[in-house]
Amino acid sequence: MSRLASLTAGDTIRFVVLCLFAAFYVLPIYLLAITSLKPFEDITFSTMWVLPKGFYLDGIVQAWSYVSQNFISSIIVTVPASILSSILGSFNGYLFAKWRFPGSRTLFLLVLFGIFLPYQGILIPLVQVLGALELYGKYIGLIIVHIVFGIPITTLIFRGYYVSVPDELVDAARIDGAGILGVYRYIMLPLAMPAFGVSMIWQFTSIWNDYLIGVVVLSNPDMRTVMVAVKNLTGSFFTNYGAQMAAALIAASPTIIVYLLLSSLFHRGLLAGSVKG
């Protein structure tokens, strides 16, 4: 209460504006939640903002029966792809930040070029390569694709973090006899947890929310990711809005949970490297 009493008029206005923005961004989640708890006959456009009359779980039960297998598929793909792409990006970022070699800057720019490649432009060669390697239609194929696509952005994240680490630490480790892997293992990796928070949240969210690559690479409907299953709930002539909203809420929950678990590391990692480039 003492803090609220000490707010100036300008602080109060900013606080109110931020609360309004927060409420605006929470509105879609509110709509998903209340619609998923309504029976089908109570779902209309005129009453979509009205709270449900009771606590109905039919929509959630139906949604889970539709997307449960695809939800598991998303976990199988997203967790290893996020972890491995972050680990590879951390090592690449370390090399580009602390080990200068001829052509390192050019190579770094070429790696970053991968961030700007549109998925739509490489779908045909991607399918051809996966088919030639006998990885098309398999989880491991989709995992490898997401790892490769994630390396440019994770490399950028970790390089931006590692440049804030004093070079004296690396020099001292090298004097003590540590090589490239030794410096990375004993010096850089223990310091990189905030960057891992940023990288994991970014990769988990990107991979979990992917639709295009998942629908192209995994041909078996039972193996496709949860976003594909949510999209398939939309019918041409009839849509169960309660089940569809519940499925969207189920699909969104893991990314929210991951952010809440890694939020402290995420905030520290965002500010790292901001004063030294």
C-alpha positions in Angstrom: 0.0 0.0 0.0 2.9 2.4 0.8 4.3 1.9 -2.7 0.9 2.7 -4.3 0.5 5.8 -2.2 3.9 7.1 -3.3 3.1 6.9 -7.0 3.1 10.1 -8.9 0.3 11.1 -11.4 2.5 10.0 -14.3 3.3 6.7 -12.7 -0.4 6.1 -12.0 -1.3 6.8 -15.6 1.4 4.5 -16.9 0.2 1.8 -14.5 -3.4 2.1 -15.7 -2.3 2.0 -19.3 -0.2 -1.1 -18.7 -3.1 -2.8 -17.0 -5.4 -2.0 -19.9 -2.8 -3.5 -22.4 -2.5 -6.6 -20.2 -6.2 -7.0 -20.1 -6.4 -6.6 -23.9 -3.8 -9.3 -24.4 -5.6 -11.7 -21.9 -8.9 -11.4 -23.7 -8.3 -14.2 -26.2 -7.3 -16.6 -23.4 -10.5 -15.5 -21.5 -12.6 -16.2 -24.6 -10.9 -19.6 -25.1 -11.4 -20.6 -21.5 -15.1 -19.6 -21.1 -16.1 -21.1 -24.5 -14.4 -24.4 -23.8 -16.5 -24.6 -20.6 -19.9 -24.1 -22.3 -22.2 -26.7 -23.7 -22.5 -26.6 -27.5 -26.1 -25.2 -27.4 -24.9 -22.2 -25.4 -22.2 -21.1 -27.8 -23.3 -18.2 -30.0 -21.7 -15.1 -31.3 -24.0 -12.8 -29.4 -23.2 -14.5 -26.0 -19.6 -15.5 -26.6 -18.3 -13.1 -23.9 -20.8 -14.2 -21.3 -19.6 -16.5 -18.5 -20.8 -20.1 -18.7 -23.9 -21.0 -16.6 -22.1 -24.0 -15.2 -18.9 -26.0 -15.2 -19.0 -28.2 -18.3 -16.1 -30.3 -19.3 -17.5 -31.9 -22.4 -15.6 -29.7 -24.8 -12.3 -30.3 -23.0 -12.9 -34.0 -22.9 -13.7 -34.1 -26.6 -10.8 -31.9 -27.5 -8.3 -34.1 -25.6 -9.7 -37.2 -27.3 -9.0 -35.5 -30.7 -5.5 -34.1 -30.0 -4.0 -36.3 -27.3 -1.9 -38.4 -29.7 -0.8 -35.3 -31.6 0.0 -33.6 -28.3 2.4 -36.4 -27.5 3.9 -36.1 -31.0 4.6 -32.5 -30.4 6.4 -33.3 -27.1 8.4 -36.0 -28.9 9.6 -33.5 -31.5 9.8 -30.2 -29.5 11.7 -31.2 -26.4 14.8 -32.9 -28.1 14.8 -30.3 -30.9 14.8 -27.4 -28.5 17.5 -28.8 -26.3 19.8 -30.0 -29.0 19.5 -26.8 -31.1 20.3 -24.7 -28.0 23.3 -26.8 -27.2 24.7 -26.5 -30.7 23.9 -22.8 -30.8 25.7 -22.3 -27.5 28.9 -23.9 -28.8 28.7 -22.0 -32.1 28.1 -18.8 -30.3 31.1 -19.5 -28.1 33.3 -20.0 -31.1 32.2 -16.9 -32.9 32.5 -14.8 -29.7 35.8 -15.9 -28.2 37.8 -17.7 -30.9 38.7 -15.5 -33.8 39.9 -17.3 -36.9 40.2 -16.2 -40.6 36.8 -15.8 -42.1 35.0 -16.1 -38.8 33.0 -12.9 -39.4 32.0 -14.0 -42.9 31.0 -17.4 -41.7 28.9 -15.9 -38.9 27.0 -13.8 -41.4 26.4 -16.9 -43.5 25.0 -18.7 -40.5 22.7 -15.8 -39.7 21.5 -15.9 -43.3 19.6 -19.0 -42.4 17.3 -16.9 -40.2 15.9 -15.2 -43.3 15.2 -18.3 -45.4 11.5 -18.7 -45.9 10.2 -22.2 -45.2 7.9 -22.1 -48.2 10.9 -21.8 -50.6 12.7 -24.9 -49.4 9.9 -27.4 -48.9 10.5 -29.3 -52.1 14.2 -29.8 -51.7 13.6 -30.5 -48.0 11.2 -33.3 -48.8 13.6 -34.7 -51.4 16.5 -34.7 -49.0 14.5 -36.4 -46.2 13.3 -38.9 -48.7 16.8 -39.7 -49.9 17.9 -40.2 -46.3 14.8 -42.3 -45.5 13.8 -39.8 -42.8 10.6 -38.5 -44.4 7.5 -39.2 -42.4 9.5 -40.0 -39.2 9.9 -38.1 -36.0 13.7 -38.1 -36.2 13.4 -36.3 -39.6 11.3 -33.5 -38.3 13.5 -33.2 -35.2 16.6 -32.8 -37.4 14.8 -30.2 -39.5 14.0 -28.1 -36.5 17.5 -28.4 -35.1 19.0 -27.2 -38.3 16.5 -24.4 -38.7 17.1 -23.4 -35.1 20.9 -23.2 -35.2 21.1 -19.6 -36.7 18.9 -17.9 -34.1 20.4 -19.9 -31.2 23.9 -19.0 -32.4 23.0 -15.3 -32.5 21.5 -15.5 -29.0 24.5 -17.2 -27.4 27.1 -15.1 -29.2 25.3 -11.9 -27.9 25.6 -13.4 -24.4 29.2 -14.6 -24.6 30.6 -11.3 -25.7 29.7 -10.0 -22.2 31.9 -12.6 -20.6 35.4 -11.1 -19.9 38.1 -12.3 -22.2 40.4 -12.6 -19.2 38.5 -15.7 -18.1 39.2 -17.4 -21.4 42.8 -16.3 -21.4 43.3 -17.6 -17.9 41.8 -21.0 -18.8 44.0 -21.2 -21.9 47.1 -20.5 -19.8 46.1 -23.3 -17.4 46.1 -25.6 -20.4 42.4 -25.7 -21.4 41.6 -26.1 -25.1 38.5 -25.1 -27.0 36.3 -27.8 -25.4 37.8 -27.3 -22.0 37.1 -23.5 -22.0 33.6 -24.2 -23.2 32.9 -26.9 -20.6 34.4 -25.3 -17.5 34.0 -21.6 -18.2 31.4 -20.7 -20.7 28.8 -23.4 -20.3 28.2 -22.8 -16.5 27.8 -19.1 -17.2 25.3 -19.6 -20.0 22.2 -20.5 -18.1 20.4 -17.2 -18.8 21.1 -17.5 -22.5 19.8 -21.1 -22.4 16.6 -19.7 -20.8 16.1 -17.3 -23.8 17.1 -19.9 -26.4 14.8 -22.7 -24.9 11.8 -20.4 -24.7 12.3 -19.2 -28.2 12.9 -22.6 -29.7 10.2 -24.4 -27.7 7.6 -21.8 -28.7 8.7 -21.7 -32.4 8.8 -25.5 -32.8 5.6 -26.1 -30.8 3.6 -23.6 -32.8 4.9 -24.8 -36.2 2.3 -25.9 -38.6 3.8 -25.9 -42.1 6.9 -28.1 -41.5 4.9 -30.5 -39.4 2.1 -31.0 -41.9 4.6 -31.5 -44.7 7.2 -33.8 -43.1 4.9 -36.1 -41.1 2.5 -37.7 -43.6 0.8 -40.0 -41.0 -2.1 -38.0 -39.4 -1.6 -39.8 -36.1 2.0 -38.6 -36.0 1.4 -35.0 -36.9 1.9 -32.3 -34.3 -0.8 -30.7 -32.2 -1.1 -27.5 -34.2 -2.0 -29.6 -37.3 -4.7 -31.5 -35.2 -6.2 -28.2 -33.9 -6.4 -26.9 -37.5 -8.1 -30.1 -38.6 -10.9 -29.6 -36.0 -12.3 -26.9 -38.3 -14.9 -28.5 -40.5 -16.2 -27.3 -43.8 -19.9 -27.3 -42.8 -19.9 -27.7 -39.1 -17.5 -26.7 -36.3 -17.7 -27.7 -32.6 -16.5 -24.4 -31.2 -16.3 -25.6 -27.7 -14.0 -28.5 -28.6 -12.0 -26.3 -30.9 -11.5 -23.6 -28.3 -10.6 -26.2 -25.7 -8.1 -27.8 -28.1 -6.5 -24.4 -28.8 -6.2 -23.8 -25.0 -4.6 -27.3 -24.5 -2.2 -26.6 -27.4 -1.2 -23.2 -25.9 -0.6 -24.4 -22.3 2.9 -26.0 -22.7 4.4 -22.8 -24.0 2.9 -20.8 -21.1 4.2 -23.3 -18.6 7.7 -23.3 -20.2 7.8 -19.5 -20.0 6.8 -19.5 -16.4 9.4 -22.0 -15.5 12.2 -20.2 -17.3 11.1 -16.6 -17.0 13.8 -15.5 -14.5 16.5 -16.9 -16.8 14.7 -15.3 -19.8 14.8 -11.8 -18.3 18.5 -12.1 -17.3 19.4 -13.5 -20.7 17.7 -10.7 -22.6 19.8 -8.0 -20.9 23.1 -9.9 -21.2 25.5 -8.6 -23.8 23.6 -5.3 -24.1 26.5 -3.2 -23.0 29.3 -4.9 -24.9 29.3 -5.9 -28.5 
